[in-house]
Amino acid sequence: MYGVGPKLKLFALDAASGRQLWQFDPFEGKEPRLNECRGVTYWNNRIFYVAGAELFAVNAQTGEPVEGFGESGKVAFTTGLDINHDVKHLYVTATSPGIVYKNILIYGSAVSEAGNAAPGYVRGFDAQTGQLVWTFHTIPQPGEPGYETWPKDAYKWAGGTNNWGGMSLDERRGMVYFGTGSPSSDFYGGDREGKNLFSDCVLALDAGSGRLKWYYQTTHHDLWDRDIPCPPNLTTIRRDGKLIDVVVQVTKGGNVFVLDRDSGKSVFPVEERPVPIVGLPGEKPWPTQPVPVKPEPLCGPFISDSANYLPPGEKGTVLVGYSGGAEWGGNAVDTNGVFYQNSNNAPWLLQMVSMAERKKRSRRCRKGRVCM
């Protein structure tokens, strides 16, 4: 049995007795750069996981770094992100394990949610050598689908739109499915007019090449940090007398999207409902948001669409869908087709503060006054 401790030390136990067999310290002799770790990936007698800003390959029998993988068993996890960004000083790691298709190790990432964030590109690495095989630009570059949904040249500075919640693999189709998060920063998008593909999307890629097969956006121009928080569930349902392979994706807002696994089209009707469009100065909220007619939302219908998508403001708003509906724990579908999901009803109070007001508060704090 393999696991990771709170200081990111990888360990192997004898599962019958609990006896520790070995331990690997990714920061030995260096200052730790800690991050959350929700699991590791096992493949061909190797354990892969990310600690700090490095991707490690460790021998599953001995606990030693795998020679021939990158440099002494590790690869810089910023590899492939620095085409248009200087990412060496930015926060880049992974909190969820990668997934392996044939000999390609596919990873999302965790990046900052503030304005100065690395792009959340999804990458495929050679599981033998650590070489970068492909990169999918979640913030599109010129000539790529979705480029027109951002301001011109946004790919040179925009960050976020990352897959931090994990992935699902259909090995027979050779396709990998995952969700992405919001652009950075979370609650203001005045500098990123448009729908902002591929943020807040369910994506299907060819696992061998990273080529886009389809996408489905669950929140347009996200202003509420409505990251897709967990891997999609791949299952089969009966619809109109036919069996359909589907992708079931839950969201922080409590919506459940059921999408055809090959086309990405919704199996059930989805309505683009009008929402408020008055936001902070410079902000241009998207005028509609997608709401599935079926299945019903996980969260109780205690708040209207208008209130649920109220743009953040200086007076303060009630924010629902920031820490659930669904969260990173994921869900399950049983053999009878029943879907199980732990769901949160957790409203938050969100108030935006101008830089001028923030500076005032900071000055009061430095003078020893109580501040918040």
N, C-alpha and C positions, 0 to 999 in steps of 0.2 A: 504494500500500500504506500502511495506517495502523497505527500502534502507539503504545505508551505507554512512556516510559522510567522508570527507578527513582525519579525525583523527580516522576512523574506528568505530565511534559510530553508532550502529544499531538503527534505528528509525522506528516507525509505524505512518502512517498518515491516517486520514479519507480521503478517495479518493475523496469524493464529495466536501468537504470544504477545504481540505489542512490542517486541524487542527492536530497538533501533539498529538498523543495519549500516547506515551511513548518513552523513549530513554534508551539505554543500553550502558554503557561504559565498554569495555573489559579490560581497563587498569586502572580502578579506583584505585587510591592510589599507582600506580606503574608508572615507566618510560615507555612511549609509545614505542612500537616497530612496526613502521608503515610499511605497504606494500600496493601495489595496490590491489583493490578489485573490481572485475567485476560482482559481483552479489551474491545473497544468495540462499539457498535451502529451500523450504517450504515442510514439510511433517508432517501429523498427528498433527497439531496445534503446530509444532515446527519450528523454524528458525535455520538453521545450517550455520555457516560461520567460516572462519579462520581469526584470528587477531594475528599478530606476529607468534609465534610458538605454538599456542593453538587453538584447535577446540572447538567451543562453540555451545551449544544447548540452545536456549532461547524460553520461552513460548510466542507464537505468540499473545496471548491476553493481557498478563500482562507485558511483557518485563523482566521478572525475569528468572534467570538461572533455568534450568530444573533439579530438584533434581533426583538423580538416574542415571543421565548421567555422567559417569566418576566421577570426584571429584568436587562436587558443580557446575555441569553443564559444565565442560570443560575436555578435554583430551589433553595430550601433543601430539603435531602434529609430534613429532619425533618418536612416538611409531611404532615399527616394522622396523625402519631404522638402529637401533643400533646393529644389530646382529654381524656385522663385522666392523662397523665404530663407532668411538667416535663422535657422532653428536651433543652433547649438546651445543657445542660452534660454530657450523656451521649454516649457513643461511638455514632455512627450513620454508616455509610457503606455502600458496596457493593463487593464484591471480584469479583463476576461480572457480565458485561454483562446489560443488559435485553433484552427481546424485544418486537417490534412486531407488533401485530395491527391491520390497517387503519391507523387513525391514533392508536392507543392504545399508548403506551410502558409496558410492564409491568416492574416492578422488585421484586426481593427486597431484602435488606439484610444487612449484618453489624453485629452489636451486641455488647456486652460479654457475657462468659460468667460474670461474677461476679454477686453478689446485686443490685447496683444497675444494672439493665440496661433499656434501652428495649425496648418490645414489637416483635416482628418482623413487623409487619403487611406484607402484600403490597399494592402500590398500582399503579393505572393512571393515567398522566398523558396529557393531550392532547399529542401529539407536535408539534403546530403551536404551541400557546400556552404549554405547561408547566402548565396548570391541572390540578388533581387531579380525575380523573373518577370513580374508585371506590377503595374501601379494603376489603380482606378482613381481618377481625380473626382472626388466628391464635390469639389468646387471646380466647375468645368473651365477648360482652357479654350482659346479660340479654335473654332472648327469642331468642337465637341458638342454633343447634345446638352442642352440646358444652359449654354453660355449666355444666351440672350435673356435669361431670367435674373441676371445680376447686372449691376452697372458695368460699363466697359472696364476691362482689365482688373476686375475685382479679385481674380485669382492671384494677383501679385501681392495682395495684402490681407485678404479675408482669411479667417480661420474657423475652426470648429467643423461642423457637419461630419462628425466622426461616429464610427461604430464602436461604442464602448460596452454594449450590452451582450455581445456574443453573437454567434452565427449558427446556421443549420445547413447541413449538406445533404443533397440528393445525389448519391454516388452514381445511381443508374443514369440519371440525366446529365451528370457532370456539371451540376449547377449549385452555387452557394447562395444562400438567402440571408439577408440581415437587414436591420433597421439602422437609421442614422439619427443623430441629434441635431439640435438647433445650431445656427451659426453663432459665432461669438462676436459681440457680447450678447448675453441671453435676452435682455429686456429692452434693448433699444436697437432699432434697425434703420435709423435715418440715413446711414451711409450705404445701405444695401437695398435700395428700392427693387422690388420685383418679388416673384415667388420664391427665389433662392433655391433652385435645385442644386444639389440633391440633398438638401437638409430635410429632416423629418420624413424620410422616404423609406418604404420597403423596397429593397433592391434585389434583383436577381442577376448574377454574373455568371458567365462561363468560367468555371473554376480553373480550367487549364490556362486560359489566356487573360482573364480579367475583363473580357469584353462584356459590355452591357447587353443584357437580354430584355429586361423591362424594369420599370419603376412605378411606384404608386406613392404619391405624396399625401400624407395624412394631416399635415398642417402647412398652410401657405404662409410664407414670410413670418416665421415664428417669433413672437414677442413674449412668450410665456415659459420658455425652457421646457417645451413639451417633447423632449428627446424620446425616441422609441427605446424603452428601457430593458428589453429582454429579447432573446432570440425568437424568431417566429416558430410556430409549431407546424410541422409538416404532417398532414393527416389526409384521410380520404372520407368524403361524405357522399350520401346519396341525395341527388337533387333531380326532380322531375323524372324519377325512375332510372337515372344514370349515376354511376359512380364517378366522382370527380376528385382528382388529386388537388389539394388546396394548400395554401399558405394561410395560417391563422395568426394575425398579428394584433396584439392588444397594445393599448396606449396609456400614457399617464392620465389622459382625459377620460379614460374609462370606455373608449370606443373599441369595438371589435371588428376588424376588417377581415373578411374571408375572400381570398383572391385565388383565381385559377393559377395553378402552379406553372403552367406553360406560357400563358399570355399576360398574367398580372391583372386581368380584368376582374372587377368585383363580382362575386356570385350573386350578391343581393343588391338591391338598389341603394345608391348613395346620393344624398341631396347636397348640393352646394347652397348652403343657407346664408343669407345676408347677415353681416355682423357689423358692429360699430367701426367707423373709419376715421374718427377724430383721435389723434394721438399727440405725442409731444412735438415740439417744434422740429420741423424737418422730417418727421415720421410720415410714412405713407402706408398704413395698414392695408392688407389685402381685403377686398370688400366681401368675400365669401369664404366659408370654410366647409370642408366635407364632413358630413354626418351620416353614418350608415343608418338605414331604416331598420335593418335586421343585421345581426342580433341586437337586442336592446342593450343600452350601455351598462357597464358593470356597476357604475355608481348610480345612486338613486337620482331621479329626475328633480332634484331640489333647486336647480339653478338653470336659467334659460340660456339659450345659445348666445344671446346678446351679452348677458353678464359673464358667461364663460369665456368669451373672447373680447372682453373689454380691454382696450390698449392700456398699458401701464401709464400712470400719471403722477404728478406731484401731490395731488390731493389724497392719493391712496386708493387702492382697489382690493377687492377680495379675489384671490387667485386660487382657482380650483384646477387640479391636474398638474400640480408642481411636484407633489410627492405621492402620486397615485391618483385614481385607478390602479393600474398595474405598475409593478416595480420589477427590479432585476431578478427576483426569485423565479420568474417564469410561470409556466402552467403545464397542464397535462390533459390528454384526451384518452379516455378508456376505450375498450373494445366495443362498447355500445354507442360510441360517438358522443359521449357526454364530456363536455369541456369544463375543466376545473381551474379556477383562478382566484388566488387571494387578492382582495381588492381593498383599497384604502379610500375613505372619505375624509380628506384632510385639507380644509381650506386654510389659506395663508393670507396675511395682510401684506400687500406689496406697495411700497411708496418709493417713487423715484426722487432723487435729490440732485439739484443742479450742482455743477462744480463750484459756483460761487457760494452756495449755501454750505457745501462740504468744507470749503476753505474757512468759512466763518466758524463752523463747529470745531474744526481742527485748531484754530487759534484759541477758542475757549478752553479746549482740552489742555493745551500747552500752558495756560494760565492757572491750571489746577482746578478748574470747575468741573462739575459732574457733566458728562456728555454721553450721548448715545450714538 
